[in-house]
Structures are given as structure tokens and as C-alpha cells.
Amino acid sequence: MPQKRKQSWFYISKSLAFILAIALLINGLLYLYPRLIKKAANISNSAEILPSKPEKWMTYRNDQYNYTIDYPEKWDVIEAKKVPDPSTNKTEYFLLNEELQKVTFFYVGALPENTSDIGQFQLSVHPNREKYSLDQWIDNLKKTQQNTLILVRGNTEVHGITAKNLSISHFAENYTALVFSKGENIYLMKFGINNTNGGNNNEAGLIYNEIYNQMANTFN
């Protein structure tokens, strides 16, 4: 009789352990399933994000810092504020240290929360109180930008102004940038070159790069 009881408890214990394992598995699947579906939807949406080649262009003008630049008509514009917006931590919306003015142009479909900075063209104005040369200013930028790799790729021009071509990497974010001096300030143009998810990476990248170059060439 005791032996039968032991066997009975053994089988009961095994059954309870099996039921518990199944319950944990089901609970895990219920937790993960909606998140996997959401991630798959995000990847699918990102793959469909392709900018259209601009047919019409608008002109952005800043009289305080004396410049104009053209951008595609269907792109949105964010002018950074001096005081951070408590509703967002995106740096497009507020000025960082040593930024006098900043404006970001972006393709409307390219900035859901889950995507990178591809589809952005950002122009920021910085003071040059020390009268640095471009090389000196870039060296100082390297010292102040922690965890950021900044490489000078060569010399170029922006509307007849001597400029430096940079590549900037900050963790998973990658940019191409142009730095040049105008008057008493330094101007930094930065273009997001991160890939979106999905199969249209190359096509989107080519279209964006063409748009970036057109925008940079309109700076005046």
C-alpha cells in the first residue's frame, strides 16, 4: 500500500509539473505574440517607406543668420526651440549646447518612432567666437562629442564656400555632414544615412542622397 501511494504521488507530481510547464509556455507565448506581431508590422511599414522624387520645392529663409535653402514641398520642417519640449526627447525639437539655430527637414513617412534618421536633412548654426579654422573647429567638435566617431573625408564647396566633408557615427546612427564658415558662424549640414528595414534600402538611400545633394547645393 505505501508503495502504491508513492507511485501515485510520483505520477501526480509529474502531471502537475507538466501542467505547470504548459501554463508557463502559454503565458510566454501570450506575452511575446503581440510584440512579435507589432515588430513585424513595423518592419513591413519601414520597408514600404520610399520618398518620391520632388516635383516642387519650397524655400526656407532665416534672416537672423542670413541664409536660404530649398527643400521638397512635401517635406515637413522643424525649427528647434531654446527650451526643450517636455513631451519629447528628440533633439530636432530643441537647441543643444553651442547651437544658435537649428532646422530639420524630413520626409513625412520617414520618422515614425521605430525608424532611424534616414530621410532627415538638418542644418545647424554654431558660434565661432575663437575664430577657429574649419580644421580647428572640427578638432574641438571631436573633443566635445563623446562616443562619436568623426572623420574628415575631404574638401568640397557649398555654393562657392569652402567646406569639409565629414562622416559621423554615433552608436547605430550614421551621418554624412558638410561643415563651412559663413560670416562669424559655423554651419553644419547633416544628412541621415541609416538604412531603413526591409528590401528597399538601396533604392531609398539613392533617392535620399540625390535629394540631400540638391538641398545642399541650394544653400545661399
N, CA, C and O of each residue as an XYZ file, in Angstrom:
880
protein
N       0.823     -1.223      0.000
C       0.000      0.000      0.000
C       0.854      1.270      0.000
O       0.590      2.168     -0.799
N       1.852      1.376      0.851
C       2.708      2.556      0.806
C       3.385      2.722     -0.540
O       3.560      3.839     -1.027
N       3.777      1.567     -1.154
C       4.444      1.646     -2.459
C       3.502      2.223     -3.509
O       3.913      3.030     -4.343
N       2.243      1.811     -3.467
C       1.255      2.321     -4.421
C       1.042      3.822     -4.228
O       0.885      4.570     -5.193
N       1.040      4.253     -2.943
C       0.877      5.681     -2.676
C       2.046      6.474     -3.237
O       1.869      7.553     -3.804
N       3.263      5.914     -3.067
C       4.434      6.601     -3.601
C       4.339      6.744     -5.110
O       4.622      7.804     -5.669
N       3.932      5.651     -5.764
C       3.798      5.705     -7.223
C       2.723      6.703     -7.626
O       2.878      7.442     -8.599
N       1.628      6.716     -6.862
C       0.536      7.630     -7.171
C       0.987      9.088     -7.054
O       0.699      9.908     -7.926
N       1.708      9.404     -5.951
C       2.222     10.769     -5.781
C       3.257     11.119     -6.846
O       3.360     12.268     -7.275
N       4.012     10.123     -7.260
C       5.024     10.359     -8.307
C       4.353     10.790     -9.609
O       4.771     11.753    -10.253
N       3.306     10.059     -9.982
C       2.602     10.397    -11.228
C       1.861     11.724    -11.118
O       1.795     12.495    -12.075
N       1.302     11.977     -9.930
C       0.615     13.259     -9.717
C       1.597     14.420     -9.846
O       1.299     15.437    -10.472
N       2.792     14.246     -9.231
C       3.821     15.295     -9.295
C       4.259     15.544    -10.730
O       4.421     16.688    -11.155
N       4.448     14.459    -11.470
C       4.846     14.609    -12.872
C       3.767     15.327    -13.665
O       4.061     16.175    -14.508
N       2.512     14.980    -13.388
C       1.398     15.618    -14.101
C       1.316     17.105    -13.781
O       1.094     17.933    -14.665
N       1.501     17.436    -12.482
C       1.457     18.845    -12.094
C       2.609     19.627    -12.713
O       2.433     20.763    -13.153
N       3.789     19.010    -12.745
C       4.949     19.678    -13.348
C       4.716     19.904    -14.832
O       5.071     20.952    -15.373
N       4.114     18.910    -15.492
C       3.826     19.043    -16.929
C       2.803     20.153    -17.176
O       2.953     20.961    -18.093
N       1.750     20.178    -16.332
C       0.721     21.219    -16.473
C       1.313     22.601    -16.233
O       0.986     23.557    -16.936
N       2.201     22.701    -15.219
C       2.843     23.985    -14.904
C       3.722     24.450    -16.069
O       3.742     25.632    -16.413
N       4.450     23.498    -16.670
C       5.314     23.844    -17.808
C       4.481     24.335    -18.991
O       4.843     25.307    -19.653
N       3.372     23.663    -19.247
C       2.486     24.083    -20.344
C       1.910     25.468    -20.067
O       1.809     26.298    -20.971
N       1.527     25.713    -18.801
C       0.965     27.021    -18.434
C       1.988     28.136    -18.633
O       1.658     29.215    -19.126
N       3.242     27.861    -18.242
C       4.300     28.855    -18.422
C       4.571     29.116    -19.891
O       4.805     30.255    -20.296
N       4.537     28.059    -20.685
C       4.752     28.202    -22.120
C       3.657     29.048    -22.757
O       3.940     29.943    -23.554
N       2.401     28.761    -22.402
C       1.271     29.519    -22.947
C       1.366     30.983    -22.516
O       1.133     31.890    -23.315
N       1.712     31.204    -21.237
C       1.840     32.572    -20.739
C       2.943     33.328    -21.490
O       2.786     34.503    -21.822
N       4.061     32.639    -21.752
C       5.143     33.267    -22.501
C       4.733     33.620    -23.911
O       5.065     34.694    -24.412
N       4.003     32.709    -24.562
C       3.534     32.973    -25.923
C       2.549     34.135    -25.955
O       2.586     34.966    -26.863
N       1.665     34.187    -24.955
C       0.708     35.297    -24.892
C       1.424     36.627    -24.700
O       0.959     37.658    -25.185
N       2.550     36.610    -23.995
C       3.327     37.831    -23.772
C       4.075     38.240    -25.032
O       4.100     39.417    -25.393
N       4.686     37.262    -25.701
C       5.546     37.575    -26.840
C       4.782     37.798    -28.137
O       5.215     38.591    -28.973
N       3.660     37.120    -28.324
C       2.973     37.149    -29.616
C       2.611     38.558    -30.078
O       2.950     38.920    -31.204
N       1.933     39.375    -29.255
C       1.594     40.726    -29.738
C       2.821     41.574    -30.039
O       2.794     42.414    -30.939
N       3.910     41.354    -29.280
C       5.126     42.124    -29.531
C       5.787     41.709    -30.835
O       6.310     42.552    -31.563
N       5.768     40.414    -31.133
C       6.329     39.939    -32.395
C       5.503     40.449    -33.580
O       6.052     40.821    -34.617
N       4.182     40.459    -33.410
C       3.309     40.966    -34.473
C       3.576     42.442    -34.714
O       3.642     42.887    -35.860
N       3.733     43.218    -33.616
C       3.998     44.649    -33.744
C       5.338     44.899    -34.421
O       5.460     45.785    -35.266
N       6.355     44.101    -34.039
C       7.681     44.268    -34.639
C       7.637     43.951    -36.123
O       8.242     44.651    -36.935
N       6.909     42.879    -36.478
C       6.791     42.513    -37.889
C       6.078     43.598    -38.677
O       6.439     43.888    -39.818
N       5.051     44.203    -38.057
C       4.325     45.283    -38.730
C       5.215     46.485    -38.939
O       5.168     47.133    -39.985
N       6.042     46.786    -37.922
C       6.954     47.921    -38.039
C       7.970     47.721    -39.151
O       8.268     48.642    -39.912
N       8.507     46.485    -39.236
C       9.459     46.183    -40.298
C       8.797     46.301    -41.654
O       9.378     46.840    -42.596
N       7.562     45.788    -41.749
C       6.832     45.865    -43.015
C       6.580     47.307    -43.414
O       6.752     47.679    -44.575
N       6.164     48.129    -42.430
C       5.903     49.538    -42.730
C       7.169     50.255    -43.160
O       7.150     51.069    -44.083
N       8.286     49.945    -42.476
C       9.543     50.596    -42.825
C       9.959     50.247    -44.232
O      10.497     51.081    -44.961
N       9.699     48.973    -44.622
C      10.108     48.547    -45.952
C       9.360     49.296    -47.039
O       9.848     49.431    -48.161
N       8.160     49.788    -46.698
C       7.361     50.469    -47.707
C       7.679     51.959    -47.794
O       7.193     52.646    -48.692
N       8.499     52.464    -46.858
C       8.791     53.894    -46.840
C       9.778     54.231    -47.941
O      10.969     53.943    -47.824
N       9.293     54.830    -48.992
C      10.152     55.282    -50.080
C       9.775     56.719    -50.412
O       8.601     57.001    -50.655
N      10.729     57.621    -50.430
C      10.409     59.010    -50.762
C      10.145     59.148    -52.255
O      10.712     58.420    -53.071
N       9.293     60.073    -52.591
C       9.089     60.371    -54.004
C      10.053     61.474    -54.417
O      10.384     62.352    -53.620
N      10.495     61.425    -55.651
C      11.394     62.479    -56.128
C      10.613     63.779    -56.212
O       9.545     63.817    -56.824
N      11.123     64.842    -55.611
C      10.366     66.097    -55.508
C      10.035     66.694    -56.878
O      10.880     66.760    -57.771
N       8.797     67.120    -57.010
C       8.390     67.836    -58.222
C       8.425     69.344    -57.979
O       8.724     70.123    -58.884
N       8.115     69.745    -56.739
C       8.130     71.169    -56.405
C       8.986     71.378    -55.163
O       9.103     70.497    -54.311
N       9.577     72.558    -55.081
C      10.455     72.885    -53.973
C       9.991     74.162    -53.295
O       9.432     75.054    -53.933
N      10.235     74.236    -51.984
C       9.951     75.426    -51.202
C      11.279     76.040    -50.760
O      12.314     75.375    -50.795
N      11.247     77.303    -50.345
C      12.454     77.966    -49.859
C      12.294     78.302    -48.385
O      11.348     78.980    -47.986
N      13.240     77.814    -47.580
C      13.287     78.168    -46.165
C      14.241     79.348    -46.017
O      15.344     79.333    -46.563
N      13.818     80.364    -45.283
C      14.633     81.564    -45.121
C      14.834     81.864    -43.633
O      13.896     81.812    -42.838
N      16.076     82.178    -43.282
C      16.364     82.612    -41.927
C      17.117     83.933    -42.003
O      18.298     83.972    -42.348
N      16.420     85.003    -41.679
C      17.013     86.337    -41.797
C      18.032     86.612    -40.697
O      18.990     87.354    -40.913
N      17.836     86.023    -39.526
C      18.752     86.284    -38.416
C      20.164     85.786    -38.732
O      21.150     86.445    -38.404
N      20.249     84.619    -39.372
C      21.564     84.057    -39.691
C      21.851     84.092    -41.188
O      22.785     83.457    -41.678
N      21.028     84.846    -41.894
C      21.327     85.247    -43.265
C      21.565     84.084    -44.221
O      22.624     83.984    -44.840
N      20.571     83.210    -44.334
C      20.696     82.140    -45.335
C      19.321     81.686    -45.814
O      18.305     81.889    -45.150
N      19.328     81.074    -46.974
C      18.141     80.410    -47.509
C      18.561     79.017    -47.983
O      19.720     78.787    -48.327
N      17.605     78.105    -47.994
C      17.859     76.770    -48.508
C      16.537     76.200    -49.016
O      15.493     76.405    -48.396
N      16.577     75.498    -50.122
C      15.371     74.906    -50.691
C      15.171     73.490    -50.166
O      16.131     72.786    -49.855
N      13.901     73.086    -50.074
C      13.573     71.737    -49.624
C      12.324     71.257    -50.357
O      11.534     72.080    -50.820
N      12.126     69.937    -50.472
C      10.957     69.418    -51.183
C       9.646     69.892    -50.563
O       9.508     69.960    -49.342
N       8.706     70.211    -51.414
C       7.434     70.791    -50.962
C       6.718     69.898    -49.951
O       6.088     70.407    -49.024
N       6.804     68.580    -50.112
C       6.041     67.670    -49.262
C       6.782     67.284    -47.982
O       6.271     66.497    -47.186
N       7.969     67.828    -47.781
C       8.700     67.552    -46.547
C       8.249     68.513    -45.453
O       7.836     69.639    -45.732
N       8.334     68.058    -44.211
C       7.996     68.904    -43.066
C       9.237     69.601    -42.527
O      10.368     69.197    -42.799
N       9.001     70.656    -41.760
C      10.095     71.465    -41.221
C       9.924     71.605    -39.707
O       8.842     71.942    -39.226
N      11.001     71.341    -38.964
C      11.006     71.545    -37.510
C      12.066     72.577    -37.171
O      13.245     72.384    -37.471
N      11.655     73.666    -36.550
C      12.609     74.657    -36.068
C      12.814     74.426    -34.568
O      11.863     74.474    -33.788
N      14.047     74.178    -34.184
C      14.345     73.875    -32.782
C      14.086     75.089    -31.895
O      14.324     76.232    -32.286
N      13.594     74.807    -30.693
C      13.322     75.850    -29.713
C      14.452     75.920    -28.679
O      15.203     74.961    -28.500
N      14.557     77.052    -28.014
C      15.583     77.204    -26.983
C      15.267     76.358    -25.758
O      16.177     75.850    -25.103
N      13.986     76.205    -25.446
C      13.570     75.444    -24.271
C      13.074     74.072    -24.720
O      12.195     74.002    -25.578
N      13.607     72.976    -24.169
C      13.168     71.631    -24.556
C      11.673     71.429    -24.352
O      11.085     71.954    -23.406
N      11.075     70.667    -25.243
C       9.670     70.302    -25.134
C       9.573     69.076    -24.229
O      10.131     68.032    -24.568
N       8.887     69.167    -23.097
C       8.822     68.030    -22.171
C       8.123     66.807    -22.750
O       8.239     65.712    -22.200
N       7.396     66.980    -23.855
C       6.657     65.863    -24.437
C       7.520     64.995    -25.353
O       7.058     63.956    -25.827
N       8.765     65.404    -25.611
C       9.622     64.616    -26.495
C      11.086     64.773    -26.098
O      11.494     65.806    -25.567
N      11.868     63.727    -26.365
C      13.308     63.810    -26.127
C      14.087     63.888    -27.430
O      15.314     63.791    -27.424
N      13.396     64.061    -28.535
C      14.061     64.157    -29.829
C      14.791     65.495    -29.942
O      14.207     66.554    -29.713
N      16.063     65.432    -30.294
C      16.881     66.642    -30.308
C      16.563     67.565    -31.477
O      17.068     68.687    -31.526
N      15.735     67.116    -32.419
C      15.317     68.008    -33.502
C      14.503     69.179    -32.961
O      14.432     70.232    -33.595
N      13.889     68.999    -31.789
C      12.933     69.976    -31.287
C      13.537     71.027    -30.367
O      12.862     72.001    -30.033
N      14.781     70.860    -29.951
C      15.367     71.863    -29.061
C      16.854     72.040    -29.371
O      17.504     71.147    -29.915
N      17.371     73.209    -29.014
C      18.766     73.532    -29.271
C      19.672     72.866    -28.246
O      19.387     72.873    -27.048
N      20.765     72.292    -28.730
C      21.767     71.716    -27.855
C      22.813     72.776    -27.521
O      22.748     73.898    -28.024
N      23.767     72.423    -26.679
C      24.824     73.367    -26.315
C      25.539     73.896    -27.554
O      25.857     73.143    -28.474
N      25.778     75.168    -27.559
C      26.530     75.826    -28.641
C      25.802     75.822    -29.990
O      26.418     76.091    -31.021
N      24.515     75.525    -29.994
C      23.727     75.685    -31.220
C      22.965     77.003    -31.144
O      22.197     77.231    -30.209
N      23.177     77.853    -32.116
C      22.460     79.125    -32.155
C      21.093     78.968    -32.812
O      20.116     79.598    -32.409
N      21.048     78.125    -33.819
C      19.806     77.916    -34.567
C      19.882     76.547    -35.239
O      20.958     76.103    -35.638
N      18.741     75.889    -35.359
C      18.724     74.568    -35.984
C      17.381     74.327    -36.647
O      16.329     74.624    -36.081
N      17.432     73.787    -37.851
C      16.204     73.446    -38.557
C      16.384     72.059    -39.164
O      17.441     71.737    -39.707
N      15.338     71.247    -39.065
C      15.367     69.889    -39.603
C      14.272     69.728    -40.632
O      13.112     70.045    -40.368
N      14.633     69.240    -41.799
C      13.678     68.944    -42.864
C      13.573     67.421    -42.957
O      14.587     66.724    -42.939
N      12.359     66.913    -43.054
C      12.260     65.457    -43.138
C      11.074     65.016    -43.980
O      10.024     65.655    -44.042
N      11.312     63.892    -44.619
C      10.249     63.248    -45.391
C       9.228     62.702    -44.407
O       9.584     61.965    -43.488
N       7.973     63.054    -44.589
C       6.938     62.768    -43.600
C       6.872     61.285    -43.248
O       6.643     60.943    -42.088
N       7.069     60.392    -44.227
C       6.958     58.961    -43.952
C       8.166     58.362    -43.293
O       8.170     57.167    -42.997
N       9.214     59.163    -43.047
C      10.485     58.583    -42.595
C      10.758     58.720    -41.115
O      11.842     58.349    -40.664
N       9.811     59.244    -40.333
C      10.115     59.455    -38.924
C       9.112     58.864    -37.936
O       8.789     59.518    -36.945
N       8.606     57.647    -38.171
C       7.878     57.015    -37.066
C       8.879     56.692    -35.965
O      10.088     56.735    -36.194
N       8.391     56.374    -34.786
C       9.277     56.199    -33.635
C      10.295     55.086    -33.841
O      11.372     55.119    -33.247
N       9.964     54.084    -34.686
C      10.842     52.931    -34.781
C      11.902     53.056    -35.866
O      12.689     52.125    -36.037
N      11.962     54.150    -36.603
C      12.923     54.237    -37.694
C      14.112     55.079    -37.312
O      14.116     55.752    -36.281
N      15.137     55.032    -38.169
C      16.353     55.788    -37.926
C      16.242     57.157    -38.571
O      15.151     57.598    -38.933
N      17.389     57.830    -38.713
C      17.375     59.205    -39.183
C      17.484     59.346    -40.692
O      17.681     60.456    -41.186
N      17.362     58.261    -41.433
C      17.335     58.407    -42.870
C      16.067     59.173    -43.234
O      15.001     58.925    -42.671
N      16.186     60.092    -44.167
C      15.051     60.947    -44.504
C      15.110     62.286    -43.801
O      14.167     63.073    -43.877
N      16.228     62.553    -43.106
C      16.398     63.841    -42.428
C      17.528     64.640    -43.052
O      18.567     64.098    -43.429
N      17.299     65.935    -43.152
C      18.349     66.887    -43.544
C      18.330     67.967    -42.477
O      17.331     68.667    -42.310
N      19.426     68.100    -41.762
C      19.460     69.053    -40.647
C      20.553     70.094    -40.866
O      21.672     69.765    -41.259
N      20.213     71.342    -40.607
C      21.169     72.433    -40.715
C      21.217     73.159    -39.377
O      20.190     73.615    -38.875
N      22.424     73.267    -38.794
C      22.565     73.960    -37.517
C      23.641     75.035    -37.627
O      24.600     74.902    -38.387
N      23.460     76.103    -36.851
C      24.385     77.239    -36.855
C      25.085     77.286    -35.496
O      24.439     77.203    -34.451
N      26.421     77.422    -35.524
C      27.228     77.398    -34.302
C      28.111     78.642    -34.233
O      28.601     79.107    -35.262
N      28.316     79.177    -33.050
C      29.191     80.353    -32.924
C      30.654     79.959    -33.140
O      31.054     78.826    -32.870
N      31.434     80.911    -33.631
C      32.875     80.685    -33.794
C      33.628     81.832    -33.122
O      34.352     82.588    -33.771
N      33.439     81.942    -31.807
C      33.997     83.059    -31.053
C      35.521     83.050    -31.074
O      36.158     84.103    -31.037
N      36.099     81.848    -31.133
C      37.563     81.734    -31.107
C      38.190     81.934    -32.480
O      39.411     81.873    -32.619
N      37.358     82.174    -33.503
C      37.846     82.368    -34.875
C      38.637     81.142    -35.364
O      39.681     81.269    -36.003
N      38.109     79.961    -35.045
C      38.766     78.733    -35.470
C      38.732     78.591    -36.989
O      37.816     79.074    -37.655
N      39.751     77.918    -37.519
C      39.666     77.435    -38.895
C      38.723     76.230    -38.885
O      38.367     75.740    -37.813
N      38.317     75.750    -40.052
C      37.428     74.588    -40.098
C      38.076     73.380    -39.425
O      37.417     72.667    -38.667
N      39.352     73.146    -39.694
C      40.051     72.006    -39.092
C      40.082     72.127    -37.570
O      39.878     71.139    -36.865
N      40.335     73.335    -37.061
C      40.366     73.537    -35.613
C      38.985     73.331    -35.004
O      38.855     72.748    -33.928
N      37.961     73.809    -35.694
C      36.597     73.657    -35.173
C      36.209     72.182    -35.125
O      35.586     71.731    -34.163
N      36.575     71.438    -36.153
C      36.270     70.002    -36.187
C      37.026     69.270    -35.082
O      36.467     68.384    -34.435
N      38.284     69.628    -34.859
C      39.054     69.004    -33.774
C      38.392     69.268    -32.432
O      38.327     68.376    -31.586
N      37.902     70.479    -32.230
C      37.215     70.806    -30.982
C      35.905     70.034    -30.870
O      35.524     69.605    -29.781
N      35.210     69.858    -32.003
C      33.963     69.084    -32.006
C      34.224     67.648    -31.578
O      33.438     67.067    -30.829
N      35.322     67.075    -32.051
C      35.675     65.703    -31.677
C      35.876     65.571    -30.168
O      35.516     64.554    -29.577
N      36.446     66.593    -29.552
C      36.712     66.551    -28.111
C      35.422     66.632    -27.295
O      35.322     66.049    -26.216
N      34.454     67.348    -27.813
C      33.225     67.577    -27.049
C      32.151     66.519    -27.311
O      31.205     66.397    -26.533
N      32.286     65.752    -28.399
C      31.274     64.750    -28.749
C      31.738     63.372    -28.275
O      32.487     62.690    -28.975
N      31.299     62.976    -27.112
C      31.697     61.679    -26.575
C      30.993     60.549    -27.319
O      29.862     60.701    -27.782
N      31.686     59.409    -27.424
C      31.147     58.219    -28.083
C      30.752     58.470    -29.533
O      29.881     57.790    -30.076
N      31.404     59.455    -30.155
C      31.101     59.789    -31.553
C      32.382     59.751    -32.374
O      33.392     60.352    -32.010
N      32.318     59.031    -33.488
C      33.462     58.959    -34.397
C      33.247     59.968    -35.526
O      32.270     59.874    -36.269
N      34.159     60.929    -35.652
C      34.062     61.962    -36.680
C      35.295     61.874    -37.570
O      36.423     62.001    -37.092
N      35.081     61.659    -38.848
C      36.180     61.538    -39.804
C      36.030     62.591    -40.899
O      34.931     62.820    -41.404
N      37.140     63.227    -41.259
C      37.142     64.185    -42.363
C      37.384     63.411    -43.654
O      38.401     62.732    -43.796
N      36.451     63.517    -44.587
C      36.534     62.763    -45.832
C      37.149     63.569    -46.974
O      37.456     63.013    -48.028
N      37.327     64.857    -46.776
C      37.927     65.659    -47.829
C      37.338     67.052    -47.885
O      36.509     67.433    -47.059
N      37.786     67.808    -48.883
C      37.317     69.180    -49.086
C      36.253     69.219    -50.178
O      36.260     68.402    -51.099
N      35.345     70.176    -50.062
C      34.321     70.368    -51.071
C      33.891     71.833    -51.022
O      34.553     72.650    -50.381
N      32.802     72.168    -51.686
C      32.268     73.531    -51.662
C      30.762     73.494    -51.481
O      30.089     72.567    -51.931
N      30.246     74.513    -50.817
C      28.805     74.736    -50.711
C      28.531     76.124    -51.253
O      28.845     77.122    -50.605
N      27.956     76.190    -52.422
C      27.651     77.459    -53.081
C      28.882     78.378    -53.114
O      28.814     79.563    -52.789
N      29.995     77.784    -53.517
C      31.222     78.558    -53.650
C      31.989     78.775    -52.361
O      33.039     79.416    -52.375
N      31.485     78.251    -51.232
C      32.151     78.394    -49.935
C      32.932     77.117    -49.637
O      32.395     76.019    -49.775
N      34.184     77.249    -49.233
C      35.000     76.089    -48.883
C      34.366     75.324    -47.726
O      33.969     75.919    -46.724
N      34.274     74.002    -47.868
C      33.632     73.184    -46.850
C      34.408     71.891    -46.643
O      35.196     71.481    -47.496
N      34.173     71.254    -45.498
C      34.742     69.950    -45.181
C      33.634     68.906    -45.221
O      32.533     69.124    -44.717
N      33.949     67.768    -45.832
C      33.007     66.647    -45.905
C      33.324     65.679    -44.770
O      34.443     65.173    -44.681
N      32.350     65.419    -43.904
C      32.563     64.564    -42.732
C      31.687     63.325    -42.778
O      30.624     63.315    -43.399
N      32.154     62.284    -42.110
C      31.266     61.169    -41.771
C      31.205     61.101    -40.251
O      32.231     61.195    -39.577
N      30.003     60.939    -39.717
C      29.783     60.957    -38.271
C      29.047     59.679    -37.881
O      28.009     59.350    -38.455
N      29.592     58.966    -36.902
C      28.950     57.746    -36.396
C      28.778     57.859    -34.890
O      29.729     58.125    -34.155
N      27.556     57.652    -34.452
C      27.250     57.700    -33.018
C      26.396     56.491    -32.694
O      25.195     56.480    -32.962
N      27.028     55.456    -32.108
C      26.366     54.180    -31.873
C      25.815     53.652    -33.202
O      26.598     53.398    -34.117
N      24.498     53.478    -33.340
C      23.945     52.928    -34.577
C      23.571     54.012    -35.588
O      23.074     53.705    -36.672
N      23.807     55.268    -35.241
C      23.433     56.370    -36.123
C      24.618     56.787    -36.989
O      25.732     56.966    -36.497
N      24.357     56.937    -38.283
C      25.412     57.313    -39.219
C      24.957     58.498    -40.070
O      23.823     58.548    -40.546
N      25.876     59.449    -40.246
C      25.547     60.657    -40.985
C      26.680     61.033    -41.937
O      27.845     60.706    -41.711
N      26.305     61.724    -42.999
C      27.265     62.479    -43.789
C      27.029     63.941    -43.440
O      25.886     64.357    -43.253
N      28.093     64.717    -43.351
C      27.938     66.117    -42.948
C      28.844     67.026    -43.764
O      29.889     66.606    -44.261
N      28.424     68.274    -43.892
C      29.217     69.330    -44.515
C      29.386     70.447    -43.504
O      28.411     70.890    -42.897
N      30.611     70.905    -43.319
C      30.894     71.985    -42.376
C      31.554     73.126    -43.134
O      32.487     72.915    -43.908
N      31.053     74.352    -42.902
C      31.648     75.506    -43.568
C      31.410     76.750    -42.722
O      30.577     76.759    -41.816
N      32.154     77.784    -43.037
C      32.078     79.038    -42.294
C      31.428     80.110    -43.164
O      31.710     80.235    -44.356
N      30.547     80.879    -42.521
C      29.923     82.000    -43.215
C      29.766     83.133    -42.212
O      29.076     82.982    -41.204
N      30.407     84.274    -42.485
C      30.377     85.371    -41.527
C      31.112     84.973    -40.262
O      32.249     84.504    -40.323
N      30.473     85.154    -39.115
C      31.109     84.852    -37.838
C      30.707     83.487    -37.287
O      31.070     83.147    -36.161
N      29.968     82.706    -38.060
C      29.448     81.438    -37.549
C      29.894     80.247    -38.394
O      30.357     80.392    -39.525
N      29.735     79.060    -37.795
C      29.992     77.793    -38.478
C      28.642     77.145    -38.784
O      27.752     77.111    -37.934
N      28.504     76.637    -39.993
C      27.265     75.979    -40.417
C      27.547     74.489    -40.609
O      28.533     74.098    -41.233
N      26.661     73.679    -40.059
C      26.802     72.226    -40.159
C      25.547     71.646    -40.799
O      24.452     71.748    -40.246
N      25.718     71.037    -41.973
C      24.625     70.318    -42.626
C      24.827     68.831    -42.353
O      25.919     68.305    -42.565
N      23.788     68.155    -41.888
C      23.910     66.745    -41.530
C      22.788     65.946    -42.175
O      21.618     66.318    -42.084
N      23.151     64.847    -42.825
C      22.165     64.037    -43.541
C      22.145     62.635    -42.947
O      23.195     62.003    -42.832
N      20.976     62.138    -42.571
C      20.880     60.778    -42.046
C      21.069     59.752    -43.146
O      20.397     59.809    -44.176
N      21.995     58.799    -42.929
C      22.237     57.784    -43.955
C      21.983     56.388    -43.423
O      22.382     55.414    -44.061
N      21.324     56.255    -42.265
C      20.996     54.925    -41.764
C      20.042     54.243    -42.720
O      19.246     54.899    -43.393
N      20.125     52.916    -42.777
C      19.210     52.155    -43.623
C      17.909     51.903    -42.891
O      17.900     51.650    -41.686
N      16.794     51.974    -43.634
C      15.525     51.525    -43.076
C      15.494     50.016    -43.176
O      16.283     49.430    -43.916
N      14.584     49.366    -42.434
C      14.452     47.918    -42.525
C      13.717     47.547    -43.797
O      12.921     48.326    -44.322
N      13.993     46.352    -44.284
C      13.246     45.877    -45.443
C      14.059     45.885    -46.705
O      15.253     46.185    -46.689
N      13.394     45.547    -47.829
C      14.092     45.316    -49.076
C      14.338     46.538    -49.922
O      14.970     46.429    -50.972
N      13.862     47.711    -49.507
C      14.000     48.901    -50.349
C      15.136     49.814    -49.888
O      15.183     50.988    -50.258
N      16.055     49.270    -49.077
C      17.133     50.093    -48.505
C      17.889     50.875    -49.563
O      18.002     52.099    -49.485
N      18.406     50.157    -50.556
C      19.276     50.784    -51.544
C      18.535     51.835    -52.357
O      19.054     52.923    -52.603
N      17.313     51.499    -52.773
C      16.539     52.437    -53.576
C      16.234     53.700    -52.792
O      16.368     54.808    -53.312
N      15.817     53.531    -51.517
C      15.528     54.699    -50.676
C      16.784     55.525    -50.465
O      16.749     56.752    -50.559
N      17.904     54.848    -50.178
C      19.149     55.566    -49.936
C      19.587     56.396    -51.119
O      20.061     57.519    -50.950
N      19.435     55.855    -52.322
C      19.827     56.586    -53.528
C      18.964     57.818    -53.730
O      19.458     58.888    -54.088
N      17.652     57.653    -53.494
C      16.742     58.793    -53.669
C      17.047     59.873    -52.647
O      17.116     61.055    -52.986
N      17.232     59.462    -51.372
C      17.544     60.441    -50.337
C      18.850     61.165    -50.631
O      18.918     62.387    -50.497
N      19.875     60.442    -51.026
C      21.166     61.080    -51.300
C      21.052     62.113    -52.412
O      21.678     63.171    -52.355
N      20.253     61.802    -53.419
C      20.043     62.759    -54.502
C      19.358     64.023    -53.983
O      19.715     65.138    -54.363
N      18.360     63.828    -53.099
C      17.643     64.973    -52.528
C      18.580     65.788    -51.630
O      18.594     67.017    -51.692
N      19.368     65.087    -50.790
C      20.315     65.793    -49.914
C      21.247     66.688    -50.725
O      21.467     67.852    -50.387
N      21.792     66.120    -51.803
C      22.746     66.892    -52.620
C      22.077     68.105    -53.248
O      22.666     69.183    -53.319
N      20.842     67.921    -53.702
C      20.127     69.058    -54.289
C      19.888     70.148    -53.256
O      20.036     71.335    -53.547
N      19.514     69.733    -52.036
C      19.272     70.712    -50.982
C      20.547     71.464    -50.634
O      20.545     72.691    -50.536
N      21.636     70.727    -50.448
C      22.907     71.373    -50.075
C      23.337     72.393    -51.130
O      23.883     73.445    -50.797
N      23.087     72.077    -52.397
C      23.510     72.960    -53.475
C      22.671     74.228    -53.569
O      23.048     75.180    -54.253
N      21.516     74.239    -52.870
C      20.677     75.443    -52.924
C      20.993     76.413    -51.791
O      20.458     77.521    -51.763
N      21.862     76.010    -50.849
C      22.187     76.906    -49.729
C      22.767     78.206    -50.250
O      23.634     78.203    -51.124
N      22.290     79.312    -49.715
C      22.790     80.619    -50.152
C      22.724     81.609    -48.987
O      23.099     82.772    -49.143
